[in-house]
Structure formats: structure tokens, C-alpha cells
Amino acid sequence: MEYFRYIFLIFILTGSTSIGFLLSKSYIERLNELKSLQNAVSILQNKIRFTCKPLIEIFEELAVIKKNEKISEIFKKMAEKLKNKKTEVAWNEAVLEERFYLNLKAEDINLILSLGNMLGKTDVEGQMSEINQFCSLINEQIAIAEEEKNKNSKMYKSLGTIIGLAIVIILF
């Protein structure tokens, strides 16, 4: 009977520590997704500037390039929706459909939505300046995400373990 008690206490400690690690992982994932998006937008910018391909082809290529990352689904859906809809509408729908699968905050999603407002509306130079402005804004979000990750990731990991230990001590 005493063995079950110890197993139960170990289960509580392991569970609370795991919850702490899961909560901290969301901060790490957000930072990775923002960096992936930044890289994808850089590729988008270069393809618009140098290849003069239609946006559908560019987004299909981006989906293939980023295929192992969560952000690729936005580009995949964008390419599909762009066949039947205007650029801005297709982008908004693609981002809004995928936002639940990403670890991004509301301000990140709003920033991503703003990118679609200018795609395909101006000449190449106008799009380049808009994408550059977007890149500077995404860099700010990356800096904020990195700061939050450094602060909160360690806190959640430690907090999960400490709460688990506290429960184990109380029950012991």
C-alpha cells in the first residue's frame, strides 16, 4: 500500500513538472514561428523582386520550402485560395484559418494580416517598401518574443517543479 502512495506522489511531481515545460514550450514555439515567418517573408520579397512570377507560384514554392514548419500551411492555403479570390481576401482567410494551430499572439496575427493588405496592389518597388516595413515590425515582435521567452520560459519550468514539490510535501 505504501508503494502506491510513492507512485502517486511521483506521478504528481512528474505531471506538474511536465505542465510547466509545456507552458514554457509555447514561448519557444512562438519565437520559432516568428523567425520562420521572417525568413519566409524575406524569400517572398526576393521572389517578387527577382523572378516576377505570379503570387500563386511564389506561395506554392514557399509552402514547399517551409514544408516542415507550421507556418507553411498559411502559404499552402494562400496558393489554393488565390485561384478564386483576390489577394487580400485569400491572405486573410488563410491566416485566420491557421491561427489556431500556431502559437502566435493576437498582435502577431494582426501584423501578419497587415501583410496581405498590400500584396499585389502596387508595383514591385511599392511592395518592396511595404515588405521592408513589415520586416521591421516583425523584428520588433521577435525581440519582444525573445524577451518573453527568456523571462517566462524559465519561470514556468521552475514553477511547475516547485508546485509539484509543494503538493508532494503537503501530501507526504
N, C-alpha and C positions, 0 to 999 in steps of 0.2 A: 504494500500500500504506500509505503514511503517513496518507492521508486516513481510511482505515478505523480506524486507531488513534485518531485525534482524535474521530471519530464515536463510537467505543466509549467513550472517556473522557467525552464529553459525555452519552452515554446513562447512564453510571454516576452522574454528578453529578445529572442530572435525576431519575433513579429514586430515589436516596436522599433527595433534597430532597422529592420527592412523597410518599414514605413518611412522612417527618417531618410533612408537612402533613396527611396522612390521620390519623395518630395524634393530632395536636392537634385535629383536627375532632371527634373523639369527645367531647372535653371540652366543646366549644362546643355540640354537639348535646344532650348530657346536660342542660346548663343550660337550653337552649331547651325541651326536653321537660318538665322540671320546672316551668318557668314556665307552659307551656301547660296542664299538669295543674292547677296552682294556679288559673289562670283558669277552667278548666272546672269545678273544684270550687266556685268562687265562684258560677258560673252555676247549678250544681246546687243549691246552698244557697238561692239566691234563688227558683228554680223550686219547690222543695219548700215554702218558706215562703209564697210569694205565690200560686201557681197551683193548688195542691192537685191536680195532675194525677197519674195513676198513673206509677210509676217507668219503665215501658216507654216511655211517651210522652216523658218527660223525657230518657231516654237516647237515643231516636231523634233528638230535637231537638239534643242535644249532639253527636251524630255529624254532623249536618248543619252545625251552627255551626263545628265544628272540622275540617271535611272535608279541608282541605289540610294537616293536621298528622298526624303518625304516631299520636298519642295517640287520634285519633278512632276507630281500629279497635277499641279497647277498648270504647268506648261502643256502637259498632255491634254487636259481638258480644254485649255485655251485653243489649242490647234483644232480640236474637234468642233468646238462651238464657233470658231471663226469662219467656218464654212458656210454657216447660215445666218450669222449675226454680225452686227457692227463690232468693231474692235473694243470699244469701251464697255458695251453690254456683255460681250463674251468674257472679257477680263474680270469684270465684277462678278459674274456668275461663277466663273472658275474659282476665284479666290474665296468667295462666300461658301461654296460647296466644300472646299477643302479646309477651311479654317478650323473645323472641329478636330481634324486629325493632326494639327500642328500644335506646338507648344508656344505659340506666339500670343502676346497680349493684344488687347483691343487697339492700342495705339500703333502697334506693329501692323496689324491688319489694315487699319485706316491708311497708313503710309503706303502699304502695298497697293491698296485700291487706288490711291492717287496716281500711281504709275500708269495705270490703264487709261486715265483721263486724257493723256496726251499722246499715246501711241497712235501713229498713223494719221495724225491731224495736221502735222506741219511737214516742212521739208526736212531733209536729213540733218541740217545744221540746227534747226529748231529742236528736233528730237534729241540731238546730242546734248544741247544745253539743258534740256529738261531732265535727261537721264543723269547728267552730271549733278544737277541739283538734288535729284533723288538719291544719288550715291552719297552725297554729303549728309543728307538726312539719315540714311541707313547707317552711316558710320557713327553718327551720334547715338542711334539706337543700340548699335553694337557696343559702344563704350558704356552705356547705361546697363546693358545686359551683362557685360563682363563684371562691372562693379557689383551688381546684384548677385551674380553667381559667386563671386569671391566672398561676399558678406553672408548670404543666406545659405549657400550650399553647405558650408562647414557647420553653420548653426543647426540646420535640420538634421544632419548626420549625428551631431553630438546630442541634440535634444532627444532624438529617438532612442538613443542608447541610455541616456540619463533617465528618461521617463520609464523605460523598461526596467532599469536597475531599481528605481524607486518603488515600482509596483512589486518587484521581486522581494525587496527588503520588507515592504509592508506585509506581504503575504507569508513571508518566511517566519 
